Each structure stands twice: as structure tokens, then as C-alpha cells.
Amino acid sequence: MENISLHKKKRAREARKKQHTVTVKEVKMRYKIDEHDYKVRVNQATKFLHSGDKVKVTVNFRGREIQHSNLAIDLLNRLANDLNKLADIQQKPLKDGRNIIMLLSPKKIEN
């Protein structure tokens, strides 16, 4: 009896070692982002996706900028288009108060 429980504990310990916990990394930007800054954010997201993490992309607004939310959605769609080889859109762009949020998850590697 005791021997069986030891084997179960050992198998559970081995399984925990092999697990990879998925974390959510965040990339923040404004909708009026310059081209170089945009490329830096794309590179950050690429690095996060290569390491197997999900990426939460946030576009935040100040004051009356919220009226231009369509530009932010276009920016997020452009980012998703640029990362389409590495990531799938898990959550489409959604308004959340003064932010618009999109969630990307890394694509499964096919062998």
C-alpha cells in the first residue's frame, strides 16, 4: 500500500517538473504611436510569444482621445496582422473603460 502511494507522489512530482506555466505579459501603447516605437512593441510581443507567454496588448487613452477609438482598433488589428505567423487572436479588441484590450496567444508548433 505504502509503495503505491510513493509511486503516485513521484509521478506527480515528475509531471510538475515538465509543466510550463503560461503567464500573460502586457504591452502598452497609445493610439498615436510613432513607427519606431510601434516596432519596439512588436519586438517585445514577439519575444514574449517565442517564450510561450500570452500577450495582452493595451491601448490607453487620455481625455478626449477616447473619441478616436476606431484608430486604436485599427492599430491593434495591424499588430495582429504583423504577428499572425506567431500568434492567434484569443480575444478581439474590446473596450474596457479608457483602454482597448486585445489578447494574443502563441500558435501551437506542429511537428
Summary of the structure (lengths in Angstrom):
residues: 111
radius of gyration: 19.4
end to end distance: 40.7
largest distance: 69.0
contacts: 271
relative contact order: 0.17
helix: 48%
strand: 29%
